[in-house]
Every structure is written in structure tokens, then in C-alpha cells.
Amino acid sequence: MVQSWQCPSEELMARSGIDGTDFSFLDVTAYACKGQMAMARAASVGSMRSDIPLANWKLLVSSDITESINHSWGKYESMAGKLQELIDQTAATVSSGIYIGSGALTGTQQSSTPQLQLGSLGQAGNSANSMLTAAAEQSGLTSEQVKNTKLDASMVYQDSTNRQFNIELELVAFSNPKREVYDPIRAFMEYSCASAKGVFGIDFPAVFTLHSTSKGGSGVISIELAALVSVQPTWKFPWKDGYPMAASVTLTFVEIPPLYRQTINGQSIVSSSADPGLVENQYRFKAQKG
């Protein structure tokens, strides 16, 4: 039997005399994760998600929902660029060696034996710092000029992080704080965790769908496959029979498919349509757009 919660409860909504016409709700459903593919584009919704849900939550949207997408851009790396860097480094090293060598030939560097050089350096100061300073001055390193070269590579797109949602919710009990406040949050915590299987194995954590709805129709959130990565509840006073009458909880969901223009619009990035779950999602997206 599928576990199901509505927060606030129908009893509380009825007692408040509010029909919820202008309210938005977040429908969250947990499914067992059947498995994952190493290549993200090869994993469709139907191949990862079980057909029968594990649990369902209908939660009143009572605070802000933060949606976050981020992209990284950086310098383009190519063989030509690496070769140019190597040439610059080699030229600087050779130039430095020539400068030091010419200093030795012109008499800037002492021609005494290593034993005598160390002795003269030791007389210049008793500290290691004095010895190193004297060595640098004799080799000509202190007078070497810095080469004014710079390689400019193109700024190119590199990657995008998976879409993330931070959702803050307020739960209030009418008569049964365990059922109305504690159990829904506890279920989020449990389904976000993996399950131990044998000595080394695990069953994957549940995957989730998120849809914001109202009596006027659909809302701004429509995610078919997400992971619950963080559950942060705050249990609030007063307490009844050992359970809080109210709680605030912050849920952080991360969309599992990689972020592309297609996925942000509800489309699939899997080229094959042989999977039944994928076909169903494509028809659903077309119906929504139509």
C-alpha cells in the first residue's frame, strides 16, 4: 500500500474554512530506483524508476522555492595551446640558463672550486638566508628579467550543474502531530537514504517526481526524476504526546538528468524511444505544450 500524506490535513483545512482555491501545492512522489547508467544520456525515466510509487506527499507551498542552475565557462585547452605554453616555458628556461652562463664566463660568477665557494659563502653570514642570498647574487638570478609573454585562449562553455531546488515548508498539526507533522518528514529522511543489502551491497535511495499544482492547473515545477540530497527539519514547540505540533523543513532536490535546453523544457535527451516510460513522458510534454 502506498503511503500518503497531505499537509496541512483536510481536517485543518476544513476547520479553517478555506477551500484552497488560491493555494499552490507541491505533489511529491517517491519511487524505487531500479538502477543507473554510467552514461547520463543513456538513462531514461522508465529505465531508472519503478512503475509503482512508494509514497506520496501533497504539501502546501507556504514559503519561497529557490531554483538554481549554474554553468561553467573557462579557457579553451588544445594541443596548440599546450605546445605554445611549453615553448614559452622552454624559452624562459633556456634564456635563464644563458644569462647565468654568460655571467660565469664574464667573471660575475666565481670560478673557485665548490669547496672554496661554500667556504666564502659561509663567511658572508652565519644564517642559511645569507648563504642563499649570496648564491643567488653570484649566479645572476637576482638580475634576470621576466619575459613579458601571455597566451590568450578562447573563453568556452565547459559544463552545467544539475538543476537544484531548495524548498522550505511549514507543517502544522490539527489533532495528531505524529501523523500530520512527524511522519511526513520522517518518510522524506528515510527515502533519501540508501538501504543496506548484504555485507557490501546497497539498494539505491528513492528517486522523486515533483509537480506544483493548484485548482487552476499546473504550476512552475515539473520534474520527472530527482534525488533528495538534503532534509533539514526544525521541530517546533508545543509538543503533544512526545511529538511537535509544528515543524519547518528545508528539502533540497537535485534533478538527475543533466541540464540541457531540452531537459529544462521537459523533453528527453535520450535518442531511443524504445523505452515505454520515455514515450509516455514525450506524449505528456506534447500535451502540456499543446
C-alpha positions as CSV (number, residue, x, y, z in Angstrom):
1,M,0.0,0.0,0.0
2,V,1.3,3.4,-0.9
3,Q,1.9,5.7,2.0
4,S,0.2,9.1,1.6
5,W,0.2,12.4,3.4
6,Q,-1.5,15.8,3.0
7,C,-0.1,18.8,4.9
8,P,-2.0,20.6,6.2
9,S,-4.6,17.9,6.7
10,E,-8.1,18.0,5.2
11,E,-9.4,18.4,8.8
12,L,-7.3,21.5,9.4
13,M,-8.3,23.0,6.0
14,A,-12.0,22.4,6.7
15,R,-11.8,23.8,10.2
16,S,-10.1,26.9,8.8
17,G,-12.9,27.5,6.4
18,I,-10.5,27.7,3.4
19,D,-11.2,25.8,0.2
20,G,-7.6,26.3,-1.1
21,T,-8.7,27.8,-4.4
22,D,-5.8,30.3,-4.4
23,F,-3.2,27.9,-2.9
24,S,-0.4,26.0,-4.6
25,F,0.5,22.5,-3.6
26,L,3.7,20.5,-4.2
27,D,3.0,16.9,-5.2
28,V,6.0,14.8,-4.4
29,T,6.1,11.1,-5.2
30,A,8.9,8.6,-4.3
31,Y,9.7,5.6,-6.5
32,A,12.2,2.8,-6.1
33,C,15.4,3.3,-8.2
34,K,15.8,0.2,-10.4
35,G,19.3,1.2,-11.4
36,Q,21.5,3.8,-13.1
37,M,23.5,4.0,-16.2
38,A,27.1,5.2,-16.3
39,M,26.4,7.4,-19.3
40,A,23.8,10.0,-18.2
41,R,22.2,10.4,-21.6
42,A,21.5,6.7,-21.8
43,A,19.3,6.7,-18.7
44,S,15.6,7.4,-19.4
45,V,13.0,7.9,-16.7
46,G,11.4,4.5,-17.4
47,S,14.8,2.7,-17.1
48,M,15.5,4.2,-13.7
49,R,12.2,4.5,-12.0
50,S,9.8,1.7,-10.8
51,D,6.2,1.7,-12.0
52,I,4.6,1.6,-8.6
53,P,5.2,4.5,-6.2
54,L,6.4,4.1,-2.7
55,A,4.9,7.2,-1.1
56,N,3.2,10.4,-1.9
57,W,3.1,13.9,-0.3
58,K,0.7,16.7,-1.0
59,L,2.3,19.8,0.6
60,L,1.1,23.3,0.8
61,V,3.6,25.7,-0.7
62,S,3.9,28.1,2.3
63,S,7.3,29.8,1.5
64,D,9.8,30.6,-1.3
65,I,11.1,27.9,-3.6
66,T,14.6,28.5,-4.9
67,E,15.5,27.1,-8.3
68,S,19.2,27.1,-9.2
69,I,21.1,26.4,-12.5
70,N,24.8,27.2,-12.9
71,H,27.1,27.0,-15.9
72,S,30.9,27.0,-16.0
73,W,32.9,28.7,-18.7
74,G,36.7,28.6,-18.9
75,K,39.8,28.9,-21.1
76,Y,39.9,26.5,-24.1
77,E,42.6,23.9,-23.8
78,S,44.0,22.4,-27.0
79,M,47.2,20.8,-28.2
80,A,48.3,24.1,-29.9
81,G,47.8,26.0,-26.7
82,K,49.7,23.4,-24.6
83,L,52.5,23.5,-27.2
84,Q,52.7,27.3,-27.0
85,E,52.9,27.1,-23.2
86,L,55.7,24.5,-23.5
87,I,57.6,26.8,-26.0
88,D,57.3,29.8,-23.7
89,Q,58.5,27.8,-20.6
90,T,61.4,26.3,-22.6
91,A,62.4,29.7,-23.9
92,A,62.4,31.2,-20.4
93,T,64.4,28.3,-19.0
94,V,67.0,28.5,-21.8
95,S,67.2,32.3,-21.6
96,S,67.8,32.0,-17.8
97,G,70.5,29.4,-18.3
98,I,72.2,31.5,-21.0
99,Y,72.1,34.6,-18.7
100,I,73.6,32.6,-15.8
101,G,76.2,31.0,-18.0
102,S,77.3,34.3,-19.5
103,G,77.7,35.7,-16.0
104,A,80.0,32.9,-15.2
105,L,82.1,33.5,-18.4
106,T,82.4,37.2,-17.7
107,G,83.6,36.7,-14.2
108,T,80.4,37.6,-12.4
109,Q,80.3,34.0,-11.0
110,Q,83.3,33.0,-9.0
111,S,85.5,30.3,-10.7
112,S,86.8,28.8,-7.4
113,T,86.2,25.1,-6.5
114,P,82.9,24.2,-4.9
115,Q,84.6,23.6,-1.5
116,L,86.2,27.1,-1.6
117,Q,82.9,28.7,-2.8
118,L,81.0,27.2,0.2
119,G,83.6,28.4,2.5
120,S,83.4,32.0,1.1
121,L,79.6,31.8,1.4
122,G,79.8,30.7,4.9
123,Q,82.0,33.7,5.8
124,A,79.3,36.0,4.3
125,G,76.9,35.1,7.1
126,N,76.1,32.5,9.6
127,S,72.5,32.0,8.6
128,A,71.1,29.9,5.7
129,N,69.4,33.0,4.4
130,S,72.7,34.8,3.9
131,M,74.2,31.8,2.1
132,L,71.2,31.5,-0.3
133,T,71.3,35.3,-1.0
134,A,75.0,35.2,-1.8
135,A,74.5,32.2,-4.0
136,A,71.7,33.9,-6.0
137,E,73.7,37.0,-6.5
138,Q,76.8,35.0,-7.7
139,S,74.6,33.0,-10.2
140,G,73.0,36.2,-11.6
141,L,69.4,35.2,-10.8
142,T,68.7,38.5,-9.0
143,S,69.3,40.4,-12.2
144,E,67.3,38.2,-14.6
145,Q,64.4,39.9,-16.4
146,V,60.9,38.5,-16.5
147,K,59.7,37.6,-20.0
148,N,56.5,39.5,-21.0
149,T,54.5,36.9,-22.8
150,K,50.9,35.8,-22.3
151,L,48.9,33.2,-24.1
152,D,45.2,34.1,-24.6
153,A,42.8,31.2,-25.2
154,S,39.2,31.5,-26.1
155,M,36.5,31.5,-23.3
156,V,34.3,28.5,-24.0
157,Y,31.4,26.6,-22.4
158,Q,32.5,23.7,-20.3
159,D,29.7,22.2,-18.1
160,S,26.4,22.8,-16.4
161,T,25.5,21.6,-12.9
162,N,22.3,19.7,-12.4
163,R,19.3,21.8,-11.6
164,Q,18.6,22.2,-7.9
165,F,15.5,23.1,-5.9
166,N,15.5,24.4,-2.3
167,I,12.0,24.1,-0.8
168,E,11.0,25.5,2.6
169,L,7.8,24.1,4.1
170,E,5.8,24.7,7.2
171,L,3.8,21.8,8.7
172,V,1.1,22.3,11.4
173,A,-0.9,19.6,13.1
174,F,-4.6,19.8,13.9
175,S,-5.1,16.8,16.2
176,N,-2.4,14.2,15.5
177,P,1.1,15.6,15.4
178,K,2.8,12.3,14.7
179,R,0.7,11.7,11.6
180,E,0.4,15.3,10.4
181,V,3.9,16.6,11.2
182,Y,6.5,14.0,12.2
183,D,5.7,11.0,9.9
184,P,5.8,13.0,6.6
185,I,9.2,14.5,7.4
186,R,10.5,11.2,8.7
187,A,9.5,9.5,5.5
188,F,11.5,12.1,3.5
189,M,14.5,11.3,5.6
190,E,14.1,7.5,5.2
191,Y,13.6,7.5,1.4
192,S,16.5,9.8,0.9
193,C,18.9,7.2,2.3
194,A,20.2,4.0,0.7
195,S,19.3,0.6,2.1
196,A,22.0,-1.8,3.2
197,K,22.0,-5.1,1.3
198,G,24.3,-7.9,2.5
199,V,27.8,-7.2,3.5
200,F,28.8,-4.8,0.8
201,G,25.7,-4.1,-1.4
202,I,23.1,-1.4,-1.2
203,D,19.7,-0.6,-2.7
204,F,19.8,2.9,-4.2
205,P,17.9,5.7,-2.4
206,A,14.4,6.5,-3.8
207,V,14.0,8.9,-6.7
208,F,11.3,11.5,-6.8
209,T,8.9,13.4,-9.0
210,L,7.9,17.0,-8.2
211,H,4.9,18.8,-9.6
212,S,3.4,22.0,-8.3
213,T,-0.3,22.2,-8.8
214,S,-3.4,24.3,-7.9
215,K,-7.1,24.2,-8.6
216,G,-6.3,26.4,-11.6
217,G,-4.0,23.9,-13.2
218,S,-0.3,23.1,-13.2
219,G,2.4,25.2,-11.7
220,V,6.0,26.2,-12.2
221,I,7.7,22.9,-11.1
222,S,7.5,19.8,-13.2
223,I,10.4,17.3,-12.5
224,E,10.2,13.7,-13.5
225,L,13.4,12.4,-11.9
226,A,15.1,14.0,-8.9
227,A,17.3,13.0,-5.9
228,L,16.6,14.2,-2.4
229,V,20.0,15.3,-1.2
230,S,19.1,17.2,2.0
231,V,16.4,17.1,4.6
232,Q,16.7,19.7,7.4
233,P,13.7,19.7,9.8
234,T,13.2,22.0,12.8
235,W,10.8,20.5,15.3
236,K,8.8,23.3,17.0
237,F,7.1,23.8,20.3
238,P,4.4,23.0,21.6
239,W,4.7,19.2,21.8
240,K,1.9,16.7,22.3
241,D,2.4,13.1,23.3
242,G,6.1,13.5,22.6
243,Y,5.7,14.9,19.0
244,P,5.8,18.5,17.8
245,M,2.6,20.3,16.8
246,A,4.6,22.2,14.1
247,A,7.8,21.9,12.1
248,S,9.6,23.7,9.4
249,V,11.6,21.7,6.9
250,T,14.0,22.5,4.1
251,L,14.2,20.0,1.3
252,T,16.9,20.1,-1.4
253,F,16.2,18.2,-4.6
254,V,18.7,17.8,-7.5
255,E,17.4,16.8,-10.9
256,I,19.1,13.6,-12.0
257,P,19.2,14.1,-15.8
258,P,22.0,16.5,-16.9
259,L,20.9,20.1,-17.7
260,Y,20.3,20.8,-21.3
261,R,17.8,23.1,-23.1
262,Q,15.7,20.0,-23.8
263,T,15.5,18.8,-20.2
264,I,14.7,22.3,-18.8
265,N,11.7,22.3,-21.2
266,G,10.6,18.8,-20.1
267,Q,11.9,16.9,-23.1
268,S,14.2,13.9,-23.1
269,I,17.8,13.8,-24.3
270,V,17.7,10.1,-24.9
271,S,17.6,9.4,-28.7
272,S,15.9,6.0,-28.4
273,S,12.2,5.9,-27.9
274,A,12.0,2.1,-27.3
275,D,11.5,2.6,-23.5
276,P,7.8,2.8,-22.6
277,G,8.4,5.3,-19.9
278,L,10.2,7.6,-22.3
279,V,7.4,7.5,-24.8
280,E,4.9,8.3,-22.1
281,N,6.9,11.3,-21.0
282,Q,7.2,12.6,-24.6
283,Y,3.5,12.5,-25.1
284,R,2.9,14.2,-21.7
285,F,5.2,17.1,-22.7
286,K,3.5,17.5,-26.1
287,A,0.1,17.6,-24.4
288,Q,1.3,20.2,-21.9
289,K,2.7,22.4,-24.8
290,G,-0.4,21.9,-26.8
